[in-house]
Amino acid sequence: MELLPHSPADGVYPASADYVHAMEVRGAGRLLYVAGTMGLDPRGVPGSTLAEQLDLIWANLRVILASADMTVDNIVRLTSYLRDASYAEANAEARVAALGGRAVPTTAIVAETLSEDWLVEIEVIAAG
């Protein structure tokens, strides 16, 4: 599988260091669409802080990806749903760390979650 990031320099606003406008996936035999994943522990209890929930989200995503014989290196698209806009920086830092600095197309949306204890929800698309 080959991943080709696309961030044109002319005619569109510039992408940042941790973001690309588009990701072309060539030669992928499989796609995995992961539902919104929350910062819940295995008992379904949310982490008590934003940092704990972000750690749990990425741990949960790693388990889900591993169930399909994939890793975070297979993620080609990511959407974050933030309960508050003030969570954007911590969310971006956690994403960059989890992806080892690899930039993927990313969208962050501020939304009311189904439970006020759920601070962030992340959905991904992975290819392999």
Backbone as JSON Lines, residues from 0, in Angstrom:
{"i":0,"aa":"M","n":[0.84,-1.17,0.0],"ca":[0.0,0.0,0.0],"c":[0.89,1.24,0.0]}
{"i":1,"aa":"E","n":[0.48,2.21,-0.76],"ca":[1.22,3.46,-0.85],"c":[0.3,4.61,-0.44]}
{"i":2,"aa":"L","n":[0.81,5.5,0.43],"ca":[0.07,6.68,0.87],"c":[0.73,7.91,0.28]}
{"i":3,"aa":"L","n":[-0.04,8.71,-0.44],"ca":[0.48,9.92,-1.06],"c":[-0.28,11.13,-0.54]}
{"i":4,"aa":"P","n":[0.33,11.92,0.35],"ca":[-0.34,13.11,0.84],"c":[-0.43,14.18,-0.25]}
{"i":5,"aa":"H","n":[-1.54,14.91,-0.25],"ca":[-1.75,15.99,-1.2],"c":[-2.11,17.27,-0.44]}
{"i":6,"aa":"S","n":[-1.26,18.26,-0.56],"ca":[-1.53,19.59,0.01],"c":[-1.03,20.63,-0.99]}
{"i":7,"aa":"P","n":[-1.86,20.96,-1.98],"ca":[-1.43,21.92,-3.0],"c":[-0.99,23.24,-2.37]}
{"i":8,"aa":"A","n":[0.04,23.85,-2.94],"ca":[0.57,25.11,-2.43],"c":[-0.15,26.31,-3.02]}
{"i":9,"aa":"D","n":[-0.79,26.14,-4.17],"ca":[-1.46,27.26,-4.84],"c":[-2.95,27.0,-4.95]}
{"i":10,"aa":"G","n":[-3.73,28.06,-4.75],"ca":[-5.17,27.98,-4.98],"c":[-5.99,27.51,-3.81]}
{"i":11,"aa":"V","n":[-5.36,27.17,-2.69],"ca":[-6.08,26.74,-1.5],"c":[-5.25,27.18,-0.29]}
{"i":12,"aa":"Y","n":[-5.92,27.36,0.84],"ca":[-5.19,27.76,2.04],"c":[-4.15,26.7,2.4]}
{"i":13,"aa":"P","n":[-3.06,27.1,3.06],"ca":[-1.98,26.15,3.34],"c":[-2.35,25.16,4.44]}
{"i":14,"aa":"A","n":[-1.84,23.96,4.31],"ca":[-1.98,22.95,5.35],"c":[-0.93,23.24,6.42]}
{"i":15,"aa":"S","n":[-1.18,22.78,7.64],"ca":[-0.21,22.95,8.72],"c":[0.69,21.72,8.79]}
{"i":16,"aa":"A","n":[1.68,21.76,9.66],"ca":[2.65,20.67,9.75],"c":[2.01,19.35,10.17]}
{"i":17,"aa":"D","n":[0.91,19.4,10.9],"ca":[0.28,18.16,11.39],"c":[-0.99,17.79,10.63]}
{"i":18,"aa":"Y","n":[-1.15,18.33,9.44],"ca":[-2.39,18.17,8.68],"c":[-2.07,18.17,7.2]}
{"i":19,"aa":"V","n":[-2.75,17.34,6.44],"ca":[-2.69,17.39,4.97],"c":[-4.12,17.52,4.47]}
{"i":20,"aa":"H","n":[-4.28,18.13,3.3],"ca":[-5.62,18.31,2.75],"c":[-6.24,16.98,2.32]}
{"i":21,"aa":"A","n":[-5.43,16.08,1.8],"ca":[-5.97,14.82,1.29],"c":[-4.91,13.73,1.34]}
{"i":22,"aa":"M","n":[-5.36,12.49,1.4],"ca":[-4.45,11.35,1.39],"c":[-4.92,10.39,0.3]}
{"i":23,"aa":"E","n":[-4.08,10.2,-0.7],"ca":[-4.37,9.22,-1.73],"c":[-3.85,7.87,-1.26]}
{"i":24,"aa":"V","n":[-4.68,6.85,-1.34],"ca":[-4.3,5.5,-0.93],"c":[-4.26,4.63,-2.18]}
{"i":25,"aa":"R","n":[-3.09,4.1,-2.47],"ca":[-2.93,3.22,-3.64],"c":[-2.61,1.81,-3.17]}
{"i":26,"aa":"G","n":[-3.22,0.85,-3.8],"ca":[-2.9,-0.55,-3.55],"c":[-3.42,-1.1,-2.23]}
{"i":27,"aa":"A","n":[-4.41,-0.47,-1.64],"ca":[-4.99,-0.98,-0.4],"c":[-5.96,-2.1,-0.73]}
{"i":28,"aa":"G","n":[-5.84,-3.18,0.0],"ca":[-6.75,-4.29,-0.19],"c":[-7.91,-4.27,0.79]}
{"i":29,"aa":"R","n":[-7.77,-3.46,1.86],"ca":[-8.81,-3.44,2.89],"c":[-9.01,-2.02,3.41]}
{"i":30,"aa":"L","n":[-10.24,-1.7,3.78],"ca":[-10.58,-0.46,4.46],"c":[-11.28,-0.82,5.76]}
{"i":31,"aa":"L","n":[-10.95,-0.1,6.83],"ca":[-11.58,-0.3,8.13],"c":[-12.16,1.03,8.57]}
{"i":32,"aa":"Y","n":[-13.47,1.07,8.77],"ca":[-14.15,2.26,9.24],"c":[-14.43,2.06,10.73]}
{"i":33,"aa":"V","n":[-13.82,2.9,11.56],"ca":[-13.94,2.74,13.01],"c":[-14.94,3.78,13.53]}
{"i":34,"aa":"A","n":[-15.93,3.3,14.26],"ca":[-16.93,4.18,14.86],"c":[-16.27,5.15,15.83]}
{"i":35,"aa":"G","n":[-16.98,6.19,16.18],"ca":[-16.48,7.13,17.17],"c":[-16.06,6.38,18.43]}
{"i":36,"aa":"T","n":[-14.83,6.58,18.83],"ca":[-14.25,5.87,19.97],"c":[-14.03,6.87,21.09]}
{"i":37,"aa":"M","n":[-14.47,6.5,22.28],"ca":[-14.42,7.43,23.41],"c":[-13.34,7.03,24.41]}
{"i":38,"aa":"G","n":[-13.09,7.93,25.34],"ca":[-12.1,7.72,26.38],"c":[-12.67,6.97,27.56]}
{"i":39,"aa":"L","n":[-13.14,5.75,27.3],"ca":[-13.72,4.89,28.32],"c":[-12.78,3.73,28.61]}
{"i":40,"aa":"D","n":[-12.73,3.32,29.88],"ca":[-11.91,2.15,30.22],"c":[-12.69,0.88,29.88]}
{"i":41,"aa":"P","n":[-12.1,-0.31,30.05],"ca":[-12.78,-1.54,29.67],"c":[-14.12,-1.78,30.39]}
{"i":42,"aa":"R","n":[-14.36,-1.09,31.51],"ca":[-15.64,-1.21,32.21],"c":[-16.66,-0.2,31.71]}
{"i":43,"aa":"G","n":[-16.22,0.7,30.78],"ca":[-17.11,1.71,30.24],"c":[-17.12,3.0,31.04]}
{"i":44,"aa":"V","n":[-16.12,3.17,31.91],"ca":[-16.03,4.36,32.75],"c":[-15.12,5.38,32.07]}
{"i":45,"aa":"P","n":[-15.58,6.63,31.92],"ca":[-14.73,7.64,31.27],"c":[-13.58,8.06,32.16]}
{"i":46,"aa":"G","n":[-12.45,8.4,31.53],"ca":[-11.35,8.99,32.27],"c":[-11.81,10.27,32.94]}
{"i":47,"aa":"S","n":[-11.21,10.63,34.05],"ca":[-11.69,11.78,34.81],"c":[-11.17,13.11,34.28]}
{"i":48,"aa":"T","n":[-10.14,13.08,33.42],"ca":[-9.61,14.31,32.85],"c":[-9.53,14.17,31.33]}
{"i":49,"aa":"L","n":[-9.35,15.3,30.68],"ca":[-9.19,15.28,29.22],"c":[-7.98,14.43,28.83]}
{"i":50,"aa":"A","n":[-6.87,14.61,29.52],"ca":[-5.65,13.85,29.21],"c":[-5.9,12.35,29.36]}
{"i":51,"aa":"E","n":[-6.58,11.94,30.43],"ca":[-6.88,10.51,30.63],"c":[-7.78,9.99,29.51]}
{"i":52,"aa":"Q","n":[-8.77,10.78,29.11],"ca":[-9.66,10.33,28.05],"c":[-8.92,10.21,26.72]}
{"i":53,"aa":"L","n":[-8.03,11.14,26.43],"ca":[-7.26,11.03,25.19],"c":[-6.36,9.81,25.22]}
{"i":54,"aa":"D","n":[-5.73,9.51,26.35],"ca":[-4.92,8.3,26.47],"c":[-5.77,7.06,26.24]}
{"i":55,"aa":"L","n":[-6.96,7.04,26.85],"ca":[-7.85,5.88,26.68],"c":[-8.34,5.75,25.24]}
{"i":56,"aa":"I","n":[-8.66,6.86,24.61],"ca":[-9.12,6.81,23.21],"c":[-8.06,6.15,22.34]}
{"i":57,"aa":"W","n":[-6.81,6.6,22.47],"ca":[-5.76,6.04,21.62],"c":[-5.45,4.6,21.98]}
{"i":58,"aa":"A","n":[-5.56,4.24,23.25],"ca":[-5.4,2.82,23.64],"c":[-6.52,1.99,23.03]}
{"i":59,"aa":"N","n":[-7.75,2.5,23.09],"ca":[-8.89,1.78,22.52],"c":[-8.75,1.65,21.0]}
{"i":60,"aa":"L","n":[-8.32,2.73,20.34],"ca":[-8.13,2.65,18.9],"c":[-7.06,1.62,18.53]}
{"i":61,"aa":"R","n":[-5.99,1.55,19.31],"ca":[-4.94,0.55,19.02],"c":[-5.5,-0.88,19.12]}
{"i":62,"aa":"V","n":[-6.35,-1.12,20.12],"ca":[-6.96,-2.46,20.28],"c":[-7.88,-2.76,19.11]}
{"i":63,"aa":"I","n":[-8.71,-1.79,18.74],"ca":[-9.65,-1.99,17.63],"c":[-8.89,-2.24,16.33]}
{"i":64,"aa":"L","n":[-7.86,-1.43,16.07],"ca":[-7.05,-1.62,14.86],"c":[-6.37,-2.98,14.87]}
{"i":65,"aa":"A","n":[-5.83,-3.39,16.03],"ca":[-5.14,-4.68,16.12],"c":[-6.09,-5.83,15.83]}
{"i":66,"aa":"S","n":[-7.38,-5.67,16.15],"ca":[-8.35,-6.73,15.87],"c":[-8.49,-6.98,14.37]}
{"i":67,"aa":"A","n":[-8.08,-5.99,13.57],"ca":[-8.09,-6.11,12.1],"c":[-6.68,-6.23,11.55]}
{"i":68,"aa":"D","n":[-5.73,-6.6,12.41],"ca":[-4.32,-6.7,12.02],"c":[-3.8,-5.4,11.44]}
{"i":69,"aa":"M","n":[-4.16,-4.29,12.07],"ca":[-3.7,-2.97,11.66],"c":[-3.11,-2.24,12.87]}
{"i":70,"aa":"T","n":[-2.44,-1.13,12.6],"ca":[-1.9,-0.26,13.64],"c":[-2.27,1.18,13.32]}
{"i":71,"aa":"V","n":[-1.85,2.1,14.15],"ca":[-2.11,3.52,13.86],"c":[-1.45,3.95,12.56]}
{"i":72,"aa":"D","n":[-0.45,3.21,12.1],"ca":[0.18,3.53,10.81],"c":[-0.77,3.32,9.64]}
{"i":73,"aa":"N","n":[-1.87,2.6,9.85],"ca":[-2.85,2.36,8.8],"c":[-3.92,3.45,8.73]}
{"i":74,"aa":"I","n":[-3.94,4.36,9.71],"ca":[-4.96,5.41,9.72],"c":[-4.7,6.38,8.56]}
{"i":75,"aa":"V","n":[-5.76,6.61,7.76],"ca":[-5.64,7.52,6.61],"c":[-6.59,8.71,6.71]}
{"i":76,"aa":"R","n":[-7.45,8.73,7.71],"ca":[-8.43,9.83,7.89],"c":[-8.87,9.8,9.33]}
{"i":77,"aa":"L","n":[-9.06,11.0,9.93],"ca":[-9.43,11.08,11.34],"c":[-10.37,12.25,11.57]}
{"i":78,"aa":"T","n":[-11.43,12.02,12.33],"ca":[-12.35,13.08,12.74],"c":[-12.46,13.06,14.26]}
{"i":79,"aa":"S","n":[-12.27,14.23,14.87],"ca":[-12.41,14.38,16.32],"c":[-13.67,15.19,16.61]}
{"i":80,"aa":"Y","n":[-14.43,14.73,17.59],"ca":[-15.59,15.45,18.08],"c":[-15.26,15.91,19.49]}
{"i":81,"aa":"L","n":[-15.16,17.23,19.66],"ca":[-14.75,17.81,20.94],"c":[-15.96,18.42,21.62]}
{"i":82,"aa":"R","n":[-16.11,18.16,22.91],"ca":[-17.22,18.75,23.65],"c":[-17.01,20.26,23.82]}
{"i":83,"aa":"D","n":[-15.76,20.7,23.78],"ca":[-15.46,22.12,23.97],"c":[-14.28,22.49,23.07]}
{"i":84,"aa":"A","n":[-14.34,23.66,22.46],"ca":[-13.27,24.1,21.56],"c":[-11.93,24.22,22.27]}
{"i":85,"aa":"S","n":[-11.94,24.43,23.57],"ca":[-10.69,24.55,24.32],"c":[-9.91,23.24,24.36]}
{"i":86,"aa":"Y","n":[-10.5,22.14,23.93],"ca":[-9.83,20.83,23.92],"c":[-9.0,20.63,22.65]}
{"i":87,"aa":"A","n":[-9.09,21.54,21.7],"ca":[-8.47,21.34,20.4],"c":[-6.96,21.14,20.48]}
{"i":88,"aa":"E","n":[-6.27,21.95,21.24],"ca":[-4.81,21.84,21.3],"c":[-4.37,20.51,21.91]}
{"i":89,"aa":"A","n":[-4.96,20.12,23.04],"ca":[-4.59,18.85,23.67],"c":[-4.93,17.68,22.76]}
{"i":90,"aa":"N","n":[-6.05,17.76,22.05],"ca":[-6.44,16.71,21.12],"c":[-5.43,16.6,19.98]}
{"i":91,"aa":"A","n":[-5.03,17.74,19.42],"ca":[-4.04,17.73,18.33],"c":[-2.71,17.17,18.81]}
{"i":92,"aa":"E","n":[-2.28,17.56,20.0],"ca":[-1.01,17.04,20.54],"c":[-1.07,15.53,20.73]}
{"i":93,"aa":"A","n":[-2.2,15.03,21.23],"ca":[-2.35,13.58,21.43],"c":[-2.34,12.85,20.09]}
{"i":94,"aa":"R","n":[-3.0,13.44,19.08],"ca":[-3.03,12.82,17.74],"c":[-1.64,12.78,17.13]}
{"i":95,"aa":"V","n":[-0.93,13.89,17.2],"ca":[0.42,13.94,16.64],"c":[1.32,12.91,17.33]}
{"i":96,"aa":"A","n":[1.23,12.81,18.65],"ca":[2.03,11.83,19.39],"c":[1.65,10.41,19.0]}
{"i":97,"aa":"A","n":[0.35,10.13,18.93],"ca":[-0.12,8.78,18.62],"c":[0.29,8.35,17.21]}
{"i":98,"aa":"L","n":[0.29,9.3,16.28],"ca":[0.64,8.98,14.89],"c":[2.13,9.17,14.61]}
{"i":99,"aa":"G","n":[2.9,9.45,15.64],"ca":[4.33,9.61,15.46],"c":[4.68,10.79,14.56]}
{"i":100,"aa":"G","n":[3.84,11.81,14.57],"ca":[4.09,12.99,13.74],"c":[3.61,12.88,12.31]}
{"i":101,"aa":"R","n":[3.08,11.71,11.93],"ca":[2.58,11.52,10.56],"c":[1.3,12.32,10.37]}
{"i":102,"aa":"A","n":[1.26,13.14,9.35],"ca":[0.09,13.98,9.07],"c":[-0.92,13.2,8.23]}
{"i":103,"aa":"V","n":[-2.19,13.31,8.62],"ca":[-3.3,12.71,7.87],"c":[-4.39,13.76,7.74]}
{"i":104,"aa":"P","n":[-5.32,13.59,6.79],"ca":[-6.45,14.5,6.74],"c":[-7.24,14.41,8.05]}
{"i":105,"aa":"T","n":[-7.5,15.54,8.64],"ca":[-8.1,15.61,9.97],"c":[-9.16,16.68,10.02]}
{"i":106,"aa":"T","n":[-10.23,16.4,10.72],"ca":[-11.26,17.39,10.99],"c":[-11.58,17.35,12.47]}
{"i":107,"aa":"A","n":[-11.73,18.5,13.08],"ca":[-12.18,18.59,14.48],"c":[-13.48,19.37,14.5]}
{"i":108,"aa":"I","n":[-14.47,18.83,15.18],"ca":[-15.8,19.42,15.26],"c":[-16.16,19.58,16.73]}
{"i":109,"aa":"V","n":[-16.71,20.72,17.09],"ca":[-17.22,20.91,18.44],"c":[-18.68,20.46,18.43]}
{"i":110,"aa":"A","n":[-18.99,19.5,19.31],"ca":[-20.33,18.92,19.33],"c":[-20.72,18.55,20.75]}
{"i":111,"aa":"E","n":[-21.99,18.55,21.0],"ca":[-22.47,18.08,22.29],"c":[-22.48,16.55,22.25]}
{"i":112,"aa":"T","n":[-21.75,15.92,23.15],"ca":[-21.7,14.46,23.2],"c":[-22.94,13.94,23.93]}
{"i":113,"aa":"L","n":[-23.2,12.64,23.79],"ca":[-24.4,12.06,24.4],"c":[-24.35,12.09,25.92]}
{"i":114,"aa":"S","n":[-23.15,12.1,26.48],"ca":[-22.97,12.21,27.92],"c":[-21.99,13.35,28.17]}
{"i":115,"aa":"E","n":[-22.27,14.2,29.13],"ca":[-21.37,15.33,29.4],"c":[-20.03,14.87,29.94]}
{"i":116,"aa":"D","n":[-19.92,13.61,30.38],"ca":[-18.64,13.05,30.84],"c":[-17.73,12.66,29.68]}
{"i":117,"aa":"W","n":[-18.28,12.54,28.47],"ca":[-17.49,12.17,27.31],"c":[-16.96,13.47,26.69]}
{"i":118,"aa":"L","n":[-15.66,13.71,26.82],"ca":[-15.07,14.97,26.42],"c":[-14.63,14.99,24.96]}
{"i":119,"aa":"V","n":[-14.21,13.85,24.45],"ca":[-13.72,13.73,23.07],"c":[-14.16,12.38,22.52]}
{"i":120,"aa":"E","n":[-14.46,12.35,21.24],"ca":[-14.75,11.11,20.53],"c":[-13.98,11.19,19.22]}
{"i":121,"aa":"I","n":[-13.34,10.1,18.82],"ca":[-12.54,10.11,17.6],"c":[-12.95,8.93,16.74]}
{"i":122,"aa":"E","n":[-13.17,9.22,15.45],"ca":[-13.41,8.14,14.49],"c":[-12.3,8.18,13.45]}
{"i":123,"aa":"V","n":[-11.96,7.01,12.95],"ca":[-10.89,6.92,11.97],"c":[-11.29,6.01,10.82]}
{"i":124,"aa":"I","n":[-10.58,6.2,9.72],"ca":[-10.62,5.26,8.6],"c":[-9.18,4.78,8.44]}
{"i":125,"aa":"A","n":[-9.03,3.47,8.36],"ca":[-7.72,2.86,8.18],"c":[-7.73,2.04,6.89]}
{"i":126,"aa":"A","n":[-6.56,1.92,6.27],"ca":[-6.43,1.16,5.03],"c":[-5.22,0.24,5.15]}
{"i":127,"aa":"G","n":[-5.34,-0.91,4.53],"ca":[-4.23,-1.86,4.58],"c":[-4.17,-2.72,3.36]}
